[in-house]
């Protein structure tokens, strides 16, 4: 009976947390990097101390939102990487999936990568690098696993896959950030240019036996 009550409490807490994250999403979509804890609490119909009780501080809320959106993005990237097409098309689809995601929700992207400090003193400001770097590292490691599973890179394959995984994520992030700000060309053209850049050794490496290939 006591265990069942505890489980009910945990489910209720998880459900409330999801509701608060959905409220935070709505504010982020409206306000972008300027989304404040006050605005999120108001959107959720609660006081700021209650929001802090669930997430600790803005950093805690940021991390929860980041996991939510990174999980969705990684799911899309995995689907693109597993598409039953040729290697070049799969690379282009993966690049396009990332760029389409940040283009569709630019305010969310800017909140995650360029959050405002809400006018706090420098020593109390929100450290974007400390929080955004783990997201990029996670994406790099995920991509490295996929590359290692699908491409024959020889005896140093594991190391090379990690280098490529983090390198590709860094390229996508830097190029996507610049493109989102300046829009120098259509998304499809950027995808083609980036795929051309990648089309070096990757194009001539053999596929591992038993897999669909990268």
C-alpha positions as CSV (number, residue, x, y, z in Angstrom):
1,X,0.0,0.0,0.0
2,X,2.8,2.4,0.9
3,X,4.7,1.5,-2.3
4,X,1.6,2.1,-4.4
5,X,1.1,5.5,-2.7
6,X,4.8,6.4,-3.4
7,X,4.4,5.3,-7.1
8,X,1.3,7.5,-7.4
9,X,3.2,10.5,-6.0
10,X,6.0,9.9,-8.4
11,X,3.6,9.7,-11.4
12,X,1.9,12.9,-10.2
13,X,5.3,14.6,-9.9
14,X,6.4,13.5,-13.4
15,X,3.1,14.6,-14.9
16,X,3.4,18.0,-13.2
17,X,6.9,18.3,-14.4
18,X,5.8,17.6,-18.0
19,X,3.1,20.2,-17.7
20,X,5.6,22.8,-16.5
21,X,8.0,21.9,-19.3
22,X,5.2,22.4,-21.8
23,X,4.4,25.8,-20.3
24,X,8.1,26.7,-20.5
25,X,8.1,25.6,-24.2
26,X,5.2,28.0,-24.9
27,X,7.1,30.9,-23.3
28,X,10.3,30.0,-25.1
29,X,8.5,29.9,-28.5
30,X,7.1,33.4,-27.7
31,X,10.1,35.0,-26.1
32,X,13.1,33.1,-27.3
33,X,16.4,33.6,-25.3
34,X,14.6,36.3,-23.2
35,X,12.3,33.7,-21.6
36,X,12.3,34.3,-17.9
37,X,11.5,32.2,-14.9
38,X,8.8,34.8,-14.0
39,X,7.1,34.5,-17.4
40,X,7.3,30.7,-17.3
41,X,5.8,30.6,-13.8
42,X,3.0,32.9,-14.9
43,X,2.3,30.8,-17.9
44,X,2.1,27.7,-15.7
45,X,-0.2,29.5,-13.2
46,X,2.2,29.0,-10.3
47,X,4.6,31.1,-8.3
48,X,8.3,31.2,-9.1
49,X,9.3,29.4,-5.8
50,X,7.2,26.4,-7.0
51,X,9.0,26.4,-10.3
52,X,12.3,26.5,-8.4
53,X,11.1,23.6,-6.3
54,X,10.8,21.4,-9.4
55,X,13.9,22.6,-11.3
56,X,16.2,24.3,-8.8
57,X,17.1,27.3,-10.9
58,X,17.1,28.5,-14.5
59,X,20.0,26.1,-15.2
60,X,17.9,23.2,-14.0
61,X,15.0,24.2,-16.2
62,X,17.3,24.7,-19.1
63,X,18.8,21.2,-18.8
64,X,15.3,19.7,-18.6
65,X,14.2,21.5,-21.8
66,X,17.5,20.7,-23.5
67,X,17.1,16.9,-22.8
68,X,13.5,17.1,-24.1
69,X,14.5,18.8,-27.4
70,X,17.8,16.9,-27.9
71,X,16.0,13.6,-27.5
72,X,13.5,14.6,-30.2
73,X,16.4,15.8,-32.5
74,X,18.4,12.6,-32.0
75,X,15.4,10.5,-32.8
76,X,15.1,12.4,-36.1
77,X,18.8,12.1,-36.9
78,X,18.8,8.3,-36.2
79,X,15.8,7.9,-38.6
80,X,17.7,9.9,-41.3
81,X,20.9,7.8,-40.8
82,X,18.9,4.6,-41.1
83,X,16.9,5.6,-44.2
84,X,17.1,3.0,-47.0
85,X,18.9,5.2,-49.5
86,X,22.5,5.7,-50.8
87,X,25.2,7.0,-48.6
88,X,25.3,10.5,-50.1
89,X,21.5,10.8,-49.8
90,X,21.7,9.6,-46.2
91,X,24.3,12.2,-45.3
92,X,22.2,15.0,-46.9
93,X,19.1,13.8,-45.1
94,X,20.9,13.8,-41.8
95,X,22.2,17.4,-42.4
96,X,18.8,18.5,-43.5
97,X,17.1,17.0,-40.5
98,X,19.3,19.1,-38.1
99,X,18.9,22.3,-40.1
100,X,15.1,21.8,-40.6
101,X,14.8,21.4,-36.8
102,X,16.5,24.7,-35.9
103,X,14.7,26.5,-38.8
104,X,11.3,25.2,-37.6
105,X,11.8,26.4,-34.0
106,X,14.5,29.1,-34.1
107,X,13.3,30.6,-30.8
108,X,13.9,27.2,-29.0
109,X,17.3,26.9,-30.7
110,X,18.3,30.4,-29.6
111,X,17.1,29.8,-26.0
112,X,19.2,26.6,-25.8
113,X,22.3,28.0,-27.5
114,X,22.1,31.8,-26.8
115,X,20.1,32.3,-23.6
116,X,19.8,35.8,-22.2
117,X,21.2,36.5,-18.7
118,X,18.0,38.5,-17.7
119,X,20.2,41.5,-16.7
120,X,21.9,39.7,-13.8
121,X,25.4,40.7,-12.7
122,X,28.2,39.0,-14.6
123,X,29.1,36.7,-11.7
124,X,25.4,35.5,-11.6
125,X,24.7,35.4,-15.3
126,X,23.6,32.2,-17.0
127,X,26.7,30.4,-18.4
128,X,25.5,29.2,-21.9
129,X,28.7,27.4,-22.7
130,X,28.6,25.3,-19.5
131,X,25.1,24.1,-20.4
132,X,25.1,23.9,-24.2
133,X,28.5,22.1,-24.5
134,X,27.1,18.8,-23.0
135,X,24.3,18.8,-25.7
136,X,26.8,19.0,-28.5
137,X,29.0,16.4,-26.9
138,X,26.0,14.0,-26.6
139,X,25.1,14.5,-30.2
140,X,28.8,13.9,-31.2
141,X,28.9,10.6,-29.2
142,X,25.6,9.4,-30.7
143,X,26.8,10.1,-34.2
144,X,30.1,8.4,-33.5
145,X,28.3,5.2,-32.5
146,X,26.3,5.3,-35.8
147,X,29.4,5.8,-37.9
148,X,31.3,3.0,-36.1
149,X,28.4,0.6,-36.7
150,X,28.1,1.4,-40.4
151,X,31.4,2.3,-41.9
152,X,34.6,0.2,-42.2
153,X,37.3,2.6,-40.9
154,X,40.0,0.0,-40.3
155,X,42.0,-0.8,-37.1
156,X,41.6,2.8,-35.7
157,X,37.9,2.9,-36.6
158,X,36.6,3.6,-33.0
159,X,38.9,6.6,-32.6
160,X,38.2,7.9,-36.1
161,X,34.4,7.5,-35.7
162,X,34.5,9.7,-32.5
163,X,36.6,12.3,-34.2
164,X,34.2,12.4,-37.2
165,X,31.1,12.3,-35.0
166,X,32.2,15.3,-33.0
167,X,33.6,17.1,-36.1
168,X,30.4,16.7,-38.0
169,X,28.3,17.9,-35.1
170,X,30.6,20.9,-34.7
171,X,30.3,21.7,-38.4
172,X,26.5,21.4,-38.4
173,X,26.2,23.6,-35.3
174,X,28.6,26.3,-36.5
175,X,27.2,26.4,-40.0
176,X,23.6,26.2,-38.8
177,X,24.1,29.0,-36.3
178,X,25.6,31.2,-39.0
179,X,23.0,30.3,-41.6
180,X,20.1,30.9,-39.2
181,X,21.3,34.4,-38.5
182,X,22.2,35.4,-42.0
183,X,20.2,33.2,-44.4
184,X,22.7,33.5,-47.2
185,X,21.2,30.7,-49.2
186,X,18.3,28.2,-49.2
187,X,18.5,25.3,-46.7
188,X,18.8,22.8,-49.5
189,X,21.8,24.6,-51.0
190,X,23.5,24.7,-47.6
191,X,22.9,20.9,-47.2
192,X,24.5,20.3,-50.6
193,X,27.5,22.4,-49.8
194,X,28.1,20.7,-46.4
195,X,27.7,17.3,-48.0
196,X,30.3,18.2,-50.6
197,X,32.7,19.2,-47.7
198,X,32.2,15.8,-46.1
199,X,32.6,13.9,-49.4
200,X,36.2,13.0,-49.0
201,X,37.5,9.9,-47.3
202,X,33.9,9.0,-46.2
203,X,33.0,8.5,-49.9
204,X,35.7,5.8,-50.5
205,X,35.5,3.9,-47.2
206,X,33.9,0.5,-47.5
207,X,30.8,-0.6,-45.7
208,X,31.0,-3.2,-42.9
209,X,29.5,-6.6,-43.8
210,X,26.0,-7.3,-42.5
211,X,24.8,-3.7,-42.1
212,X,22.9,-1.3,-44.4
213,X,26.0,0.9,-44.8
214,X,26.2,4.6,-43.8
